[in-house]
Amino acid sequence: MGIVSAVAIRAARRRDGGGVGDAGFEAPAFRDPVALARAAWPGLDSVEALTAWPSSRSVDGPVEPNPAFEAGPEEDVITVADEGEFGLIVRLTAALRPTDQVILGPGDDAAITRAGDGRVVSSTDLMVEGVHFRRDWSSANDVGRKAAAANLADIAAMGAAPTALLLGLAAPPDLPTAWAVEVMDGMRQECGQIGAAIVGGDVVRSPTLMLAVTALGDLQGRAPVLRSGARPGDVVALAGRLGWAEAGLAVLSRGFRSPVGVVSAHRHPEPPYGEGIRAAELGATSMTDVSDGLVADARSLATASGVRIELKTTALTLPAKLRDVASALNVDPLTWVLGGGDDHALLATFPPEAVAGLGDAWTVIGSVAQGEGVRVDGRVWRGSAGSEHFR
């Protein structure tokens, strides 16, 4: 049941004097997450088999609540189970406000948004606790911002303007309501930077905390910038920073909480949203956001376009702070820049004549040639290329 319809159902039940479950809408209550998992998957031998999702760049490990992010003593914590499905929906949607692109927001069976030129750009991403975030490393606001940013950056990478987000929240019953509300606050904060709105979604009980976010965007009359348009002779350019989120992950993994700059980059990235539209207007031939790693995402452009991408490490920026952190951890910072994801920079190819208009936001870091794959300084990169789930 979606967020947009549940509010109306709750209101009807209150009007009729009924409680949650009176009209038969409530699924059987499994207070025990283990019982819930086994009911959904009868052949499951252990819940660990369900929740241990591997990732080469995961944040796997015991998830312990961070006292700085929790809401006081246990007896004072109001959980999502205390709120109930519909009470939680009311709390999550209370502060949402429409933008000019929203015709109908939460409160009906579906939301309605404007699509100025008749086309809607859409993308979705999952964030799973223990794989993409840890509550002892990140505040709920951080998690909300990160979830929003990952999806909004995908829309920007198509050369479109992000307009709306929808959130699917799967949560264990003992999740503090305040945490869920703060996630929504973080998403609203990230959307507010670019004039997008949260227009609906869904909530469900789950043994694993997960956020599924769908983003919508408007091309505003422009042609979309695909991964498949790079041509030999094009230049490769980057907008945004690389390596910072991976450095933050390395710091947190070693039990530290500073330097704040890199730790904050892991907790909530800062994609260069506006540069996606600028790239489209400047004639970008292909584009993607760097979510998995520079080499990995450059390879996605090369494969889709049927070309080879040549990257030059001398053109990549290695800020002093990144070098200092790498030195302290005895790591080559170039491995973070080439193989680290989650910064959501924009990687694009342009015809040579477009270079003069790129400005300071873009840095030329390579070229497109005939062939296949990616070369770093003329050689195959032997280090980590980036993240790929299930490997």
C-alpha positions as CSV (number, residue, x, y, z in Angstrom):
1,M,0.0,0.0,0.0
2,G,1.5,3.4,-1.0
3,I,2.0,6.4,1.2
4,V,-0.4,8.4,-1.1
5,S,-3.3,6.1,-0.4
6,A,-2.8,5.2,3.2
7,V,-3.4,8.6,4.7
8,A,-6.9,8.6,3.2
9,I,-7.6,5.1,4.6
10,R,-6.5,6.1,8.1
11,A,-8.8,9.1,8.0
12,A,-11.7,6.9,6.9
13,R,-11.0,4.5,9.8
14,R,-10.9,7.3,12.3
15,R,-14.2,8.7,10.9
16,D,-15.9,5.3,11.2
17,G,-14.6,4.7,14.7
18,G,-12.4,1.8,13.7
19,G,-8.7,1.2,14.5
20,V,-5.9,-0.1,12.3
21,G,-6.8,-3.6,11.3
22,D,-10.6,-3.2,11.7
23,A,-11.3,-3.2,8.0
24,G,-9.0,-6.2,7.2
25,F,-6.2,-4.1,5.6
26,E,-3.5,-5.2,8.1
27,A,-1.3,-8.2,7.3
28,P,-0.7,-10.8,10.0
29,A,1.5,-9.3,12.7
30,F,4.9,-10.9,13.0
31,R,6.6,-9.1,16.0
32,D,9.6,-11.4,15.6
33,P,11.6,-10.4,12.5
34,V,12.9,-14.1,12.2
35,A,9.3,-15.3,12.0
36,L,8.5,-12.7,9.4
37,A,11.5,-13.7,7.2
38,R,10.6,-17.4,7.5
39,A,7.0,-16.8,6.7
40,A,8.0,-14.9,3.5
41,W,10.7,-17.5,2.6
42,P,9.6,-20.9,4.0
43,G,12.8,-22.6,2.8
44,L,15.1,-20.1,4.4
45,D,17.4,-21.9,6.9
46,S,18.7,-18.7,8.6
47,V,18.0,-15.0,8.5
48,E,21.7,-14.5,8.2
49,A,21.5,-16.0,4.7
50,L,19.0,-13.3,3.8
51,T,20.7,-10.3,5.3
52,A,24.4,-11.0,4.4
53,W,24.4,-9.2,1.0
54,P,28.0,-9.1,-0.3
55,S,29.6,-6.0,-1.9
56,S,33.1,-5.3,-2.7
57,R,32.6,-1.9,-1.2
58,S,30.0,-2.7,1.4
59,V,30.0,-1.4,4.9
60,D,29.5,-4.9,6.3
61,G,29.9,-5.4,10.0
62,P,28.0,-5.3,13.2
63,V,25.5,-2.4,13.2
64,E,25.5,-0.8,16.6
65,P,23.4,2.3,17.3
66,N,25.5,5.4,17.7
67,P,24.5,7.1,20.9
68,A,24.9,10.5,19.3
69,F,22.2,9.6,16.8
70,E,19.7,7.9,19.1
71,A,16.7,9.5,20.9
72,G,17.4,9.0,24.6
73,P,16.8,6.1,27.0
74,E,15.1,3.1,25.6
75,E,11.9,3.6,27.5
76,D,11.5,7.0,25.9
77,V,11.9,5.9,22.3
78,I,8.7,5.7,20.2
79,T,9.2,3.1,17.5
80,V,7.6,2.6,14.1
81,A,5.7,-0.3,15.7
82,D,4.2,2.1,18.3
83,E,3.1,4.4,15.5
84,G,1.7,1.7,13.2
85,E,1.8,1.8,9.4
86,F,-0.6,4.7,9.0
87,G,0.6,6.7,11.9
88,L,4.1,6.5,10.5
89,I,2.9,7.6,7.1
90,V,1.3,10.7,8.7
91,R,4.6,11.5,10.5
92,L,6.7,11.1,7.3
93,T,4.4,13.2,5.1
94,A,3.6,16.0,7.5
95,A,6.4,18.3,6.4
96,L,6.2,17.6,2.7
97,R,5.4,20.6,0.4
98,P,4.7,20.5,-3.4
99,T,6.8,22.3,-6.0
100,D,5.6,23.8,-9.3
101,Q,6.2,20.4,-10.9
102,V,3.8,18.6,-8.5
103,I,0.1,18.6,-9.5
104,L,-0.9,16.1,-6.8
105,G,1.3,14.9,-3.9
106,P,0.6,12.5,-1.0
107,G,-3.0,11.7,-0.2
108,D,-4.3,9.7,-3.2
109,D,-3.6,6.4,-4.8
110,A,-0.7,7.9,-6.9
111,A,1.0,11.3,-7.3
112,I,0.8,13.4,-10.4
113,T,3.8,15.4,-11.6
114,R,4.2,17.6,-14.7
115,A,6.3,16.4,-17.7
116,G,6.8,19.6,-19.7
117,D,7.9,17.9,-22.9
118,G,5.9,14.7,-22.6
119,R,8.8,12.6,-21.4
120,V,9.7,11.5,-17.9
121,V,13.2,10.4,-16.9
122,S,13.2,7.9,-14.1
123,S,15.7,6.0,-12.0
124,T,15.7,3.9,-8.8
125,D,18.3,2.8,-6.3
126,L,18.3,0.7,-3.1
127,M,20.1,1.4,0.1
128,V,20.5,-1.5,2.5
129,E,21.8,-1.2,6.1
130,G,25.1,-2.9,6.4
131,V,25.8,-2.6,2.7
132,H,25.4,1.1,1.9
133,F,25.2,2.7,5.4
134,R,25.6,2.0,9.1
135,R,23.6,3.8,11.8
136,D,26.7,4.0,14.0
137,W,28.5,5.8,11.3
138,S,25.8,8.1,9.8
139,S,22.9,10.1,11.2
140,A,19.5,9.5,9.8
141,N,19.7,12.9,8.1
142,D,22.9,11.7,6.4
143,V,21.3,8.5,5.2
144,G,18.3,10.5,3.8
145,R,20.6,12.9,2.0
146,K,22.7,10.1,0.6
147,A,19.7,8.1,-0.7
148,A,18.3,11.2,-2.4
149,A,21.6,12.2,-3.9
150,A,22.3,8.8,-5.5
151,N,19.0,9.1,-7.4
152,L,19.0,12.8,-8.2
153,A,22.6,12.4,-9.7
154,D,21.3,9.7,-12.0
155,I,18.7,12.1,-13.4
156,A,21.3,14.9,-13.7
157,A,23.5,12.5,-15.6
158,M,20.9,12.2,-18.3
159,G,20.9,15.9,-18.8
160,A,17.5,16.3,-17.1
161,A,16.2,18.4,-14.2
162,P,15.2,16.3,-11.2
163,T,11.6,17.0,-10.3
164,A,10.4,14.4,-7.8
165,L,11.3,11.4,-5.5
166,L,9.3,8.5,-4.1
167,L,10.5,6.6,-1.0
168,G,9.9,2.9,-0.2
169,L,11.0,2.4,3.4
170,A,11.3,-1.2,4.8
171,A,12.0,-1.1,8.5
172,P,12.2,-3.4,11.5
173,P,9.5,-2.7,14.1
174,D,11.9,-1.4,16.7
175,L,13.2,1.4,14.5
176,P,12.8,4.7,16.3
177,T,10.1,6.8,14.6
178,A,12.4,9.8,15.0
179,W,15.0,8.1,12.8
180,A,12.6,7.6,10.0
181,V,11.3,11.2,10.2
182,E,14.9,12.4,10.2
183,V,15.6,10.4,7.0
184,M,12.7,12.2,5.3
185,D,14.1,15.5,6.6
186,G,17.5,14.7,5.0
187,M,15.8,13.8,1.7
188,R,13.8,17.0,1.7
189,Q,17.0,18.9,2.4
190,E,18.8,17.4,-0.6
191,C,15.8,17.9,-2.8
192,G,15.5,21.5,-1.7
193,Q,18.8,22.3,-3.3
194,I,17.5,21.7,-6.8
195,G,13.7,22.4,-6.4
196,A,12.6,18.7,-6.4
197,A,9.9,17.3,-4.2
198,I,9.0,14.1,-2.4
199,V,5.6,13.0,-3.7
200,G,4.9,9.6,-2.2
201,G,6.1,6.1,-1.6
202,D,5.4,3.1,0.7
203,V,6.3,1.7,4.1
204,V,6.6,-2.0,5.1
205,R,7.8,-4.1,8.0
206,S,11.1,-5.9,7.3
207,P,13.9,-7.6,9.3
208,T,16.4,-5.5,7.3
209,L,16.3,-1.7,7.1
210,M,16.2,-0.6,3.5
211,L,15.4,2.5,1.5
212,A,14.2,2.2,-2.1
213,V,14.1,5.6,-3.8
214,T,12.7,6.4,-7.3
215,A,13.6,9.7,-8.9
216,L,11.8,11.5,-11.8
217,G,13.1,14.2,-14.0
218,D,12.2,16.5,-16.9
219,L,14.3,16.9,-20.0
220,Q,12.8,20.4,-20.7
221,G,12.9,19.9,-24.4
222,R,16.5,18.7,-24.6
223,A,17.7,15.4,-26.0
224,P,18.8,13.0,-23.3
225,V,22.5,12.4,-22.9
226,L,23.0,8.6,-23.1
227,R,26.0,6.4,-22.3
228,S,26.2,5.3,-25.9
229,G,27.1,8.5,-27.8
230,A,30.9,8.8,-27.2
231,R,32.9,9.0,-30.4
232,P,36.6,8.6,-31.2
233,G,38.2,12.1,-31.0
234,D,36.0,13.3,-28.1
235,V,37.5,14.5,-24.9
236,V,36.6,13.0,-21.5
237,A,35.8,15.4,-18.7
238,L,34.8,15.3,-15.1
239,A,32.7,17.6,-12.9
240,G,32.8,17.1,-9.1
241,R,35.2,15.3,-6.8
242,L,36.5,11.8,-6.7
243,G,38.0,9.6,-3.9
244,W,36.5,11.6,-1.0
245,A,33.7,9.2,-0.1
246,E,36.1,6.2,-0.4
247,A,38.6,7.9,1.9
248,G,35.8,8.5,4.4
249,L,34.8,4.9,4.2
250,A,38.5,3.9,4.9
251,V,38.6,6.2,7.9
252,L,35.4,5.0,9.4
253,S,36.4,1.4,8.8
254,R,39.4,1.9,11.0
255,G,37.3,3.3,13.8
256,F,38.0,7.0,13.4
257,R,35.5,9.9,12.9
258,S,37.8,12.5,11.4
259,P,39.1,14.2,9.2
260,V,35.5,15.5,9.0
261,G,35.8,16.4,5.3
262,V,36.3,12.9,4.0
263,V,33.9,11.3,6.6
264,S,31.2,13.8,5.6
265,A,31.8,12.9,2.0
266,H,31.0,9.2,2.7
267,R,28.0,10.1,4.8
268,H,26.4,12.4,2.2
269,P,27.9,13.1,-1.2
270,E,27.7,16.5,-3.0
271,P,26.9,15.8,-6.7
272,P,27.3,18.7,-9.1
273,Y,23.6,18.5,-10.1
274,G,23.5,21.6,-12.3
275,E,26.4,20.5,-14.5
276,G,24.3,17.7,-16.0
277,I,22.1,20.2,-17.8
278,R,25.1,22.4,-18.7
279,A,26.8,19.4,-20.2
280,A,23.7,18.6,-22.3
281,E,23.6,22.2,-23.5
282,L,27.3,22.2,-24.4
283,G,26.8,19.1,-26.6
284,A,27.9,16.2,-24.4
285,T,27.9,13.0,-26.4
286,S,27.7,10.7,-23.4
287,M,27.5,11.0,-19.7
288,T,27.1,9.0,-16.4
289,D,27.5,9.7,-12.7
290,V,30.5,8.1,-10.9
291,S,28.7,5.9,-8.4
292,D,30.8,2.8,-8.7
293,G,34.2,4.1,-9.4
294,L,35.9,6.2,-12.2
295,V,37.3,3.2,-14.1
296,A,34.2,1.2,-13.7
297,D,31.9,3.9,-14.9
298,A,34.2,5.0,-17.7
299,R,34.1,1.3,-18.8
300,S,30.3,1.6,-18.9
301,L,30.5,4.5,-21.3
302,A,33.2,2.7,-23.4
303,T,31.1,-0.5,-23.6
304,A,27.9,1.3,-24.5
305,S,29.6,3.5,-27.1
306,G,31.8,0.8,-28.6
307,V,35.0,2.8,-28.0
308,R,38.1,2.9,-25.8
309,I,38.4,5.5,-23.1
310,E,41.9,6.8,-22.2
311,L,42.4,8.3,-18.8
312,K,45.4,10.4,-17.7
313,T,46.3,10.3,-14.0
314,T,48.2,13.6,-14.4
315,A,44.9,15.4,-15.1
316,L,43.2,14.0,-11.9
317,T,43.1,16.3,-8.9
318,L,44.6,14.9,-5.7
319,P,43.8,17.5,-3.0
320,A,46.2,17.9,-0.1
321,K,43.6,16.7,2.4
322,L,43.1,13.5,0.4
323,R,46.9,12.9,0.2
324,D,47.3,13.5,3.9
325,V,44.6,11.0,4.8
326,A,46.1,8.4,2.4
327,S,49.5,8.9,3.9
328,A,48.2,8.4,7.4
329,L,46.5,5.1,6.3
330,N,49.4,4.1,4.1
331,V,47.2,4.0,1.0
332,D,47.9,5.3,-2.5
333,P,45.2,8.1,-2.9
334,L,45.0,7.3,-6.6
335,T,43.3,4.0,-5.8
336,W,40.5,6.0,-4.2
337,V,40.2,8.4,-7.1
338,L,40.2,5.6,-9.7
339,G,38.3,2.9,-7.9
340,G,36.2,4.7,-5.2
341,G,32.5,5.3,-5.7
342,D,29.7,7.2,-4.0
343,D,30.9,10.7,-4.8
344,H,28.5,10.9,-7.7
345,A,30.6,13.2,-9.8
346,L,29.6,13.5,-13.5
347,L,31.7,11.9,-16.2
348,A,31.0,13.0,-19.8
349,T,32.5,13.0,-23.2
350,F,32.4,16.1,-25.4
351,P,33.4,17.0,-29.0
352,P,36.8,18.9,-28.9
353,E,35.1,22.2,-29.9
354,A,33.1,22.2,-26.7
355,V,36.1,22.3,-24.4
356,A,36.3,26.1,-24.5
357,G,32.9,26.4,-22.9
358,L,33.3,23.9,-20.1
359,G,34.5,26.4,-17.6
360,D,36.0,25.7,-14.2
361,A,33.5,23.1,-13.1
362,W,34.8,20.6,-15.6
363,T,38.3,19.1,-15.9
364,V,39.4,17.3,-19.1
365,I,40.9,14.0,-17.8
366,G,41.2,11.9,-21.0
367,S,40.1,11.2,-24.5
368,V,38.1,8.7,-26.6
369,A,39.7,6.4,-29.1
370,Q,38.9,3.5,-31.3
371,G,39.0,0.2,-29.5
372,E,37.4,-1.1,-26.4
373,G,37.7,-0.9,-22.6
374,V,39.5,1.6,-20.5
375,R,43.2,2.5,-20.3
376,V,44.9,4.4,-17.5
377,D,48.1,6.1,-18.7
378,G,48.0,3.8,-21.7
379,R,47.9,0.6,-19.6
380,V,45.2,-1.7,-18.3
381,W,44.4,-0.6,-14.7
382,R,45.3,-3.5,-12.3
383,G,43.9,-1.9,-9.1
384,S,40.3,-1.8,-8.0
385,A,38.1,-0.6,-10.7
386,G,35.1,0.1,-8.4
387,S,32.1,-1.5,-6.9
388,E,30.0,-4.4,-8.4
389,H,27.4,-6.2,-6.3
390,F,27.4,-10.0,-6.2
391,R,31.2,-10.1,-6.8
